Amino acid sequence: MSLRDIFRITKAEITFLILIVAATGFLAAPGALSSLWLLAPLLLAGGLSSISASLFNNIYDRDIDVVMSRTSYRNNIINEHNYRIYFAYAAVILAFASIVAYLFINLLTLLLILGGFFSYVLLYTVVLKRRTSLNIVIGGIAGSFPALAGWSTVTGSVSLTSLFIALLVFVWTPTHFWCLAMGTKKDYKSAGVPMLPSLVSENKAFGYIVVNSTIMVLYSLLPFFFHQIAVGTAYFFVAIILDAALVYYMVAIYAKRLSTASFKSAFHYSNLYLLVLLVSIWWIVA
């Protein structure tokens, strides 16, 4: 197996996002600088848990991955002949992540990391993905747990600020994923997965994306009105610029008559949107 294959089946891009979210929750917490040594076990435990969740997801979805052009390559790596081996790998990785969190951090952080794991593997993959068009809406909660885990690593608790960061990822997820799914509707139809863009017309799907994006913009501005949400001064300037750019991308999709390319551009921008917005919070420790 090549290094590229390893990155693909462990969904390195998701693990990277998980680590960024966890680091944001950590650095936003009071006393983060004096607890920096805890960042390493947090990222190790969180990263390994994410890798384990991705492996379990691939194992469970191997019947639909093979019929989707975007994911068919996974069957060459994880299939009926070897999935039990990968199951064992994933279980060992999760166990090691749990031990690290329990021994070097605290019990609450361990429970939050496991909350993220089980909400992705059980809630999203097993329960929601094949049953409802709200799969990615509800299942997006999995991406919220790392922010809470990051904060609890420092403080042993959760807070309004950590909840804000967690729900920021939650409201971002549908826009991000639906823009991607607009270009892979045939895949989801072939696999029988009720992903929203594959069930409704392009106009309706775009309408849902606009509604969710509007919610995301409004939500991102909450710290302007609730000063109990401590995200730092840099966040306010960055949020205004990023939100304005997001509006531009939504207008561009409409102007380009809902072309696949315009949705793809919005998808790539959504990655940048969340990354820069989260990193702007890191300046709170400066």
C-alpha positions in Angstrom: 0.0 0.0 0.0 1.3 3.4 -1.0 1.5 6.5 1.3 -1.1 8.1 -0.9 -3.5 5.1 -0.2 -2.9 5.5 3.5 -3.8 9.2 3.4 -6.9 8.4 1.3 -8.4 5.6 3.5 -7.6 7.5 6.7 -9.1 10.6 5.2 -6.2 12.8 6.0 -8.1 16.0 5.1 -10.7 15.2 7.8 -8.1 14.4 10.4 -6.3 17.7 9.6 -9.6 19.6 10.1 -10.2 17.8 13.4 -6.8 18.8 14.7 -7.3 22.4 13.7 -10.7 22.5 15.5 -9.2 20.9 18.6 -6.2 23.3 18.6 -8.6 26.2 18.3 -10.6 25.0 21.3 -7.4 24.5 23.2 -5.8 27.9 22.4 -9.0 29.8 23.1 -9.1 28.5 26.7 -7.8 30.6 29.5 -4.4 29.2 30.7 -3.6 27.6 27.3 0.0 29.0 27.2 0.8 27.5 30.6 -0.6 24.2 29.5 1.0 23.9 26.1 2.5 20.5 26.9 -1.0 19.1 26.9 -1.5 20.1 23.2 0.6 17.1 22.0 -1.4 14.4 23.7 -4.6 16.1 22.6 -3.6 16.2 19.0 -2.3 12.6 19.2 -5.4 11.2 20.8 -7.7 13.3 18.6 -5.9 12.5 15.4 -5.8 8.8 16.1 -9.4 8.7 17.0 -10.2 10.4 13.7 -8.1 7.9 11.7 -9.9 5.1 13.5 -13.3 6.5 12.7 -12.4 6.9 9.0 -11.3 3.3 8.8 -14.5 2.1 10.4 -16.5 4.3 8.0 -14.7 2.7 5.0 -15.2 -0.8 6.3 -18.9 -0.2 6.8 -19.4 1.6 3.5 -17.4 -0.8 1.3 -20.7 -2.0 -0.4 -21.5 1.5 -1.6 -18.0 2.8 -2.1 -17.4 0.3 -4.9 -20.3 1.7 -6.9 -19.4 5.4 -6.5 -16.8 6.7 -8.9 -15.4 9.2 -6.3 -14.7 6.4 -3.8 -14.4 3.2 -5.9 -10.6 3.2 -5.3 -11.2 2.2 -1.6 -12.3 -1.2 -2.7 -8.8 -1.9 -3.9 -7.5 -1.2 -0.4 -10.3 -2.3 2.0 -12.5 -5.1 0.7 -14.2 -8.4 1.6 -10.9 -10.2 1.8 -9.1 -8.0 4.3 -11.7 -5.8 6.1 -11.3 -7.8 9.3 -7.6 -6.9 9.5 -8.5 -3.2 9.1 -11.2 -3.6 11.7 -8.6 -4.8 14.1 -6.2 -2.0 13.2 -9.0 0.6 13.8 -9.9 -0.9 17.1 -6.3 -0.9 18.3 -5.8 2.7 17.2 -8.9 3.8 19.0 -7.8 2.0 22.2 -4.4 3.7 22.1 -6.0 7.1 21.5 -8.3 6.5 24.5 -5.4 5.5 26.7 -3.4 8.6 25.8 -6.4 10.9 26.5 -7.1 9.2 29.9 -3.5 9.0 31.1 -2.2 12.4 30.0 -5.3 14.6 29.8 -8.5 13.9 31.7 -11.7 11.9 31.7 -13.9 14.6 30.2 -11.6 15.1 27.2 -11.6 11.3 26.7 -15.4 11.2 26.7 -15.6 14.1 24.2 -13.1 12.5 21.9 -15.2 9.3 22.0 -18.3 11.4 21.5 -16.8 12.6 18.2 -15.8 9.1 17.2 -19.2 7.5 17.9 -21.2 10.3 16.4 -19.3 9.8 13.1 -19.2 6.0 13.1 -22.6 5.2 14.6 -24.8 8.2 14.3 -23.7 9.4 10.8 -22.3 6.3 9.1 -24.6 3.6 10.4 -27.9 5.4 11.4 -28.2 8.5 9.3 -26.3 8.3 6.0 -28.5 5.8 4.2 -31.8 6.7 5.8 -32.3 10.5 5.7 -31.5 13.6 3.6 -30.6 15.2 7.0 -27.7 12.8 7.3 -24.9 15.4 6.9 -26.9 18.1 8.8 -27.3 16.0 12.0 -24.2 13.9 11.5 -22.1 17.1 11.2 -22.2 17.2 15.0 -19.2 14.8 14.9 -17.0 17.8 13.8 -18.0 19.8 16.8 -16.6 17.6 19.6 -12.9 18.4 19.0 -13.5 22.0 20.0 -15.0 20.9 23.2 -12.2 18.4 23.8 -9.6 21.1 23.1 -11.1 23.5 25.7 -11.6 20.7 28.3 -8.0 19.7 27.9 -7.0 23.0 29.5 -9.9 23.6 31.9 -11.5 20.3 32.6 -14.9 21.8 31.5 -16.8 23.3 28.6 -17.9 26.9 28.1 -19.9 29.2 26.0 -16.8 30.0 23.9 -16.1 26.3 23.3 -19.7 25.7 22.4 -19.6 28.6 19.9 -16.6 27.1 18.2 -18.1 23.7 18.2 -21.4 24.9 16.6 -19.5 27.0 14.1 -18.2 23.7 12.6 -21.7 22.2 12.9 -23.4 25.0 10.9 -20.5 25.1 8.3 -20.8 21.4 7.4 -24.0 21.3 5.3 -22.8 24.2 3.0 -19.4 22.6 2.6 -20.7 19.1 1.9 -23.7 20.0 -0.2 -21.5 22.1 -2.5 -19.3 19.0 -3.0 -22.3 16.7 -3.5 -23.7 18.9 -6.3 -20.9 17.5 -8.5 -21.4 13.9 -7.4 -25.2 13.5 -7.5 -25.0 10.5 -9.8 -22.7 8.7 -7.4 -25.2 9.1 -4.5 -28.1 8.0 -6.7 -26.2 4.9 -7.8 -25.4 4.0 -4.2 -28.9 4.7 -2.9 -27.6 7.3 -0.5 -30.2 10.1 0.1 -27.8 13.0 0.0 -29.9 16.1 -0.4 -28.6 17.4 -3.7 -29.3 14.0 -5.3 -32.9 14.1 -4.2 -34.1 17.6 -5.3 -33.7 19.9 -8.2 -30.6 22.0 -8.6 -32.6 25.1 -7.8 -33.9 23.6 -4.6 -30.5 22.3 -3.6 -29.0 25.7 -4.2 -31.8 27.3 -2.1 -30.9 25.0 0.8 -27.2 25.9 0.4 -28.1 29.6 0.5 -30.3 29.2 3.6 -27.6 27.3 5.4 -24.9 29.8 4.3 -27.0 32.6 5.6 -27.4 30.9 9.0 -23.6 30.3 9.0 -22.9 34.0 8.3 -25.3 35.2 11.0 -24.0 32.6 13.5 -20.4 33.7 12.8 -21.3 37.2 13.8 -22.7 36.3 17.3 -19.4 37.3 19.1 -20.1 40.9 18.0 -23.2 40.9 20.2 -22.3 38.4 23.0 -19.0 39.4 24.5 -19.1 36.4 26.7 -17.9 34.5 23.6 -14.2 35.2 23.8 -12.6 34.8 20.3 -10.1 37.6 20.2 -10.0 40.9 18.2 -8.6 39.4 15.0 -11.6 37.2 14.6 -14.0 40.2 14.1 -12.0 41.6 11.1 -11.5 38.1 9.6 -15.1 37.1 10.0 -16.4 40.2 8.1 -14.0 39.6 5.2 -14.7 35.9 5.0 -18.5 36.3 5.2 -18.4 38.9 2.5 -16.5 36.5 0.3 -18.9 33.7 1.0 -21.8 35.9 -0.1 -19.8 36.6 -3.3 -19.4 32.8 -4.0 -23.2 32.3 -3.5 -23.9 35.1 -6.0 -21.3 33.7 -8.4 -23.1 30.3 -8.3 -26.4 32.0 -9.3 -24.7 34.2 -11.9 -23.1 31.1 -13.5 -26.4 29.3 -13.6 -25.7 26.8 -11.0 -22.7 25.3 -12.9 -20.9 22.3 -11.4 -17.7 24.4 -11.5 -19.2 27.2 -9.5 -20.3 24.8 -6.8 -16.8 23.2 -6.8 -15.3 26.7 -6.3 -17.6 27.4 -3.4 -16.7 24.0 -1.9 -13.0 24.8 -2.0 -13.6 28.3 -0.6 -15.6 26.8 2.3 -12.4 24.9 3.3 -10.5 28.2 3.4 -13.4 29.9 5.2 -13.4 27.6 8.2 -9.6 27.2 8.3 -8.9 30.9 8.4 -11.8 31.7 10.7 -10.5 29.1 13.2 -6.9 30.2 13.0 -7.9 33.8 13.6 -9.0 32.7 17.1 -5.5 31.4 17.8 -4.4 35.1 18.1 -6.3 35.3 21.3 -3.2 33.8 23.1 -0.9 36.5 21.7 
